[in-house]
Amino acid sequence: MRPIRLNTEHVETLKAQVETMLNMYNADENLTLKLDTSVVTTDIPKPTVALTTTAYVKMTYLIHNCNKELAWHGTVSKINNNYLIEDILVYPQTVTSTTVDSDDDKYPLWCMNLSDEVINKLRFQGHSHVNMGTSPSGRDTGNWKKFLNILKEDEFYIFCIGNKRGEYYWTIYDNAINVMFENKDITWIVVDEVGNNIVDWTKEQIDTYIVESKVSTFGTAHTSYSNAYKAQEATHNSTEKSKNNNTIAHRTVLDDDLIPEGLRDKFDVDFDPDVDTYFSYTWIQGFAWSSVWHCFTMNGEECRKMYGQKKKRGRPPKGAEKK
């Protein structure tokens, strides 16, 4: 953070800094003095910028749904040393891939349609850098300094740059305390309608209701899919013991009139409910649940043994006989 303007106290502090530098001079050809103005603001607490969920969602969707730069205003309330952005408003503007300019003809008319309360709270201007980084350009900082010249002594203004990666760069000029807060000085959060930090709420919900499974990573990744398949299997399939090797053979119990119309023509084969329905049904399920591929391979092998098909994907050949 840095002072916006240097007062008498600041000047005296910086004079001492200059004197120290001069005393360290050791016959160098040139002497360059670089003053650290942040030393005069060390006692100022760092602020928090809070966005209501409405403001945050609007701002995020504006950035993600426009492939050009665009800008917006926001209504803000200052609470002690913190700032609450309550709502987002988009104003008339012309944009390109790298620039945003307010429409000088339409902007005043747009302002005239706002209530006095909203006008008095327009203390935020943000814009998108689309897919680029959020560091302010020379044009950005130049515009901010021009705006600062018309800011009253007791007023503040917040600037923000965002991009589609969810990165944000914040700057606050607060004339009332004569401080410019830069990005590293500012904490920003999203709050609900009663002011609770959404991140804190999220952590609380996870700690309260989410329990990590002790199953291995592979098993965990397939649990929901496996359960879904078992539910489908229980509904649509019946199980019977194979007479030959006492293994499990699945048999679909769909009636012939429930077979999808046109399926016979598509495969150009005679439809055998005992075989074709099984293969088409499990093949379709394979797209819905990835873990069914294991079951399909296993049961397909048994079916191939029963019908004498060689080991390859697909239905048993037409006319194949059981072994």
C-alpha positions in Angstrom: 0.0 0.0 0.0 1.1 3.5 -0.7 0.0 7.0 0.2 -2.1 8.8 -2.6 -0.6 12.1 -1.7 2.4 13.0 0.6 1.6 15.1 3.6 4.0 16.8 5.9 4.5 13.8 8.1 5.2 11.6 5.1 7.8 14.1 3.8 9.7 14.1 7.1 9.7 10.3 7.1 11.0 10.1 3.6 13.7 12.8 4.3 15.1 10.5 6.9 15.2 7.7 4.3 17.0 10.0 1.9 19.5 11.0 4.5 20.3 7.4 5.2 20.9 6.7 1.6 23.1 9.7 1.2 25.2 8.6 4.1 25.8 5.3 2.4 27.2 6.9 -0.7 30.8 5.6 -1.5 32.1 7.5 -4.5 29.8 5.8 -7.1 29.8 7.7 -10.3 26.0 8.1 -10.2 23.7 8.1 -7.2 20.1 6.9 -7.7 17.6 7.2 -4.9 14.6 5.0 -4.8 12.2 5.9 -2.1 9.9 3.3 -0.5 6.7 5.2 0.1 5.0 2.2 1.7 6.9 2.9 5.0 4.5 5.7 5.7 1.4 3.4 5.6 2.6 0.5 7.8 0.0 1.3 10.5 -3.0 1.0 8.1 -4.8 -2.3 8.4 -5.2 -4.3 5.1 -8.8 -4.2 3.8 -11.2 -6.9 2.7 -13.4 -6.6 -0.4 -16.5 -8.7 0.0 -18.8 -9.4 -3.0 -22.3 -10.6 -2.5 -23.1 -13.8 -4.3 -25.3 -11.8 -6.8 -22.4 -9.5 -7.6 -19.9 -12.3 -7.9 -22.1 -14.4 -10.2 -22.9 -11.5 -12.5 -19.3 -10.4 -12.7 -18.1 -14.0 -13.5 -20.8 -14.6 -16.1 -20.0 -11.3 -17.8 -16.4 -12.3 -18.2 -17.1 -15.9 -19.4 -19.8 -15.0 -21.8 -18.0 -12.2 -23.8 -15.0 -12.9 -26.0 -14.1 -9.2 -26.1 -13.1 -6.9 -23.2 -16.0 -5.4 -21.4 -16.5 -3.3 -18.3 -19.0 -2.8 -15.5 -19.8 -0.6 -12.5 -20.7 -1.8 -9.0 -22.6 -0.4 -6.0 -20.4 -0.4 -2.9 -20.8 0.2 0.8 -17.8 0.9 3.0 -17.9 -0.7 6.5 -15.0 0.5 8.7 -11.9 -0.4 6.6 -13.7 -3.0 4.5 -15.8 -2.7 1.3 -19.0 -4.6 0.3 -19.8 -4.8 -3.4 -23.5 -5.3 -3.5 -24.5 -5.4 -7.2 -23.1 -5.1 -10.7 -24.4 -2.8 -13.5 -23.3 -2.8 -17.1 -23.1 0.7 -18.8 -23.1 1.7 -22.5 -19.7 1.0 -24.0 -17.8 0.1 -27.2 -15.3 -2.7 -27.0 -12.5 -4.5 -28.9 -10.4 -7.5 -28.1 -8.1 -5.3 -26.0 -9.9 -2.0 -25.2 -13.1 -0.7 -23.5 -14.4 2.8 -23.9 -17.7 4.2 -22.4 -20.1 5.6 -25.0 -19.9 9.3 -24.4 -23.3 9.9 -25.9 -25.3 7.2 -24.2 -23.4 7.0 -20.8 -24.9 10.3 -19.4 -28.4 9.1 -20.3 -27.8 5.8 -18.7 -26.7 7.6 -15.5 -29.8 9.8 -15.5 -32.0 6.6 -15.3 -30.3 5.6 -12.0 -31.6 6.5 -8.6 -29.7 8.9 -6.4 -29.0 6.1 -4.0 -27.4 4.0 -6.7 -25.4 6.9 -8.2 -24.0 7.7 -4.7 -22.9 4.0 -4.4 -21.2 3.7 -7.8 -17.8 3.1 -6.4 -16.5 0.2 -8.4 -15.4 -0.3 -12.0 -14.2 -3.6 -13.3 -13.2 -4.9 -16.7 -12.2 -8.1 -18.4 -8.9 -9.0 -19.9 -10.6 -12.0 -21.5 -7.8 -14.7 -21.7 -4.9 -12.5 -20.9 -3.3 -11.9 -17.5 -4.9 -9.5 -15.1 -2.0 -7.1 -14.4 -3.0 -3.6 -15.3 -1.7 -2.1 -18.5 -0.3 1.4 -18.9 -3.6 2.4 -20.3 -5.4 1.0 -17.3 -3.3 2.8 -14.7 -3.4 6.0 -16.8 -7.2 6.0 -16.7 -7.2 5.3 -13.0 -5.0 8.3 -12.3 -7.2 10.5 -14.4 -10.2 9.3 -12.5 -8.4 9.9 -9.2 -8.2 13.6 -10.1 -12.0 14.0 -9.9 -12.4 11.9 -6.7 -13.4 14.0 -3.7 -11.4 14.1 -0.6 -13.7 11.8 1.4 -14.5 9.3 -1.4 -13.0 6.0 -2.4 -13.1 3.9 -5.6 -12.3 0.3 -6.4 -10.9 -1.1 -9.6 -10.7 -4.7 -10.7 -9.4 -6.6 -13.7 -10.6 -10.2 -14.3 -10.1 -13.0 -16.8 -11.7 -16.3 -17.9 -9.3 -18.2 -15.7 -10.9 -16.7 -12.6 -8.0 -14.5 -11.8 -8.6 -11.0 -10.4 -6.4 -7.9 -9.8 -7.7 -5.4 -7.2 -6.8 -1.8 -6.6 -8.5 0.6 -4.1 -8.0 4.4 -3.9 -9.3 5.7 -0.6 -9.0 9.4 -0.3 -10.6 9.5 3.2 -7.5 7.7 4.6 -5.1 8.8 1.8 -4.1 5.3 0.9 -3.8 3.3 -2.4 -4.2 -0.4 -1.7 -2.6 -2.6 -4.3 -3.5 -6.2 -5.2 -1.2 -7.8 -2.6 -2.7 -5.7 0.2 -6.3 -6.8 -0.5 -8.2 -9.8 0.6 -11.4 -10.5 -1.4 -14.2 -12.9 -0.5 -17.7 -13.9 -1.5 -20.4 -13.6 1.1 -24.0 -14.8 1.4 -27.0 -12.6 2.2 -26.2 -12.4 5.9 -22.4 -11.8 5.4 -21.1 -15.3 5.9 -17.9 -16.1 3.9 -18.8 -18.7 1.3 -15.4 -20.3 1.6 -15.9 -20.8 5.4 -19.4 -22.2 4.7 -18.0 -24.6 2.2 -15.3 -25.9 4.6 -17.9 -26.3 7.3 -20.2 -28.3 5.1 -17.3 -30.6 3.9 -16.1 -31.1 7.5 -19.6 -31.9 8.7 -21.0 -34.1 6.0 -18.2 -35.4 3.8 -16.4 -38.6 4.9 -13.5 -39.9 2.8 -13.9 -43.5 1.7 -11.3 -46.0 2.8 -11.6 -47.9 -0.4 -8.7 -47.8 -2.9 -8.7 -45.0 -5.5 -9.7 -47.5 -8.3 -12.5 -48.9 -6.3 -13.8 -45.5 -5.2 -13.7 -44.2 -8.8 -16.0 -47.0 -10.0 -18.3 -47.3 -7.0 -21.1 -45.1 -8.2 -21.0 -46.6 -11.7 -20.9 -50.1 -10.3 -23.9 -49.6 -8.0 -25.8 -48.0 -10.9 -25.1 -51.0 -13.1 -26.2 -53.4 -10.3 -29.5 -51.6 -9.9 -30.1 -51.8 -13.7 -29.1 -55.4 -13.7 -31.4 -56.3 -10.9 -34.3 -54.7 -12.8 -33.7 -56.1 -16.3 -31.8 -59.3 -15.9 -32.4 -62.7 -14.3 -29.6 -65.1 -13.4 -29.5 -68.9 -13.9 -26.9 -71.5 -13.5 -25.1 -72.8 -16.6 -25.7 -76.5 -17.1 -22.2 -77.1 -18.5 -19.7 -75.5 -16.1 -21.8 -74.1 -13.2 -20.8 -70.5 -14.1 -23.3 -67.6 -14.1 -25.0 -66.8 -17.5 -27.1 -63.7 -17.7 -30.3 -63.8 -19.7 -32.3 -60.7 -20.6 -36.0 -61.0 -19.9 -37.2 -58.3 -22.2 -40.2 -59.4 -24.2 -39.9 -59.5 -28.0 -42.4 -56.7 -28.4 -40.1 -54.4 -26.3 -37.2 -54.8 -28.7 -36.5 -51.4 -30.3 -38.2 -51.1 -33.6 -35.8 -51.2 -36.6 -33.1 -53.1 -34.7 -33.4 -56.2 -36.9 -33.1 -54.1 -40.1 -30.1 -52.2 -38.7 -28.1 -55.4 -38.1 -29.6 -57.2 -41.1 -29.8 -60.5 -39.1 -32.5 -62.6 -37.6 -33.0 -61.4 -34.1 -32.4 -64.0 -31.3 -33.8 -62.6 -28.1 -31.6 -65.0 -26.0 -28.4 -63.6 -27.6 -28.9 -60.4 -29.5 -30.9 -58.6 -26.8 -28.1 -59.4 -24.3 -25.4 -58.1 -26.5 -27.2 -54.9 -27.7 -28.4 -54.2 -24.1 -25.0 -54.6 -22.5 -23.3 -52.7 -25.3 -25.6 -49.7 -24.7 -25.1 -49.8 -21.0 -21.3 -49.7 -21.7 -21.7 -46.1 -22.8 -23.7 -45.1 -19.7 -21.5 -46.8 -17.1 -17.8 -47.3 -17.9 -17.3 -50.0 -15.3 -19.8 -52.3 -17.1 -17.1 -53.1 -19.6 -15.6 -55.5 -17.1 -18.9 -57.3 -16.7 -19.6 -57.2 -20.4 -16.2 -58.9 -21.2 -16.7 -61.5 -18.5 -20.3 -62.4 -19.5 -19.5 -62.2 -23.2 -16.8 -64.8 -22.8 -19.3 -67.1 -21.1 -21.7 -66.4 -23.9 -19.1 -67.1 -26.5 -18.4 -70.4 -24.9 -22.1 -71.3 -24.9 -22.6 -70.4 -28.6 -19.2 -71.3 -30.0 -18.0 -67.9 -31.1 -14.3 -67.1 -31.4 -12.8 -64.6 -29.0 -13.7 -61.3 -30.5 -16.1 -58.5 -29.8 -19.7 -58.6 -31.1 -22.6 -60.9 -31.1 -22.3 -64.7 -31.9 -22.4 -65.4 -35.6 -25.8 -66.2 -37.1 -26.5 -69.9 -37.0 -23.9 -70.7 -34.4 -24.7 -73.7 -32.3 -24.2 -74.2 -28.6 -21.3 -76.4 -27.5 
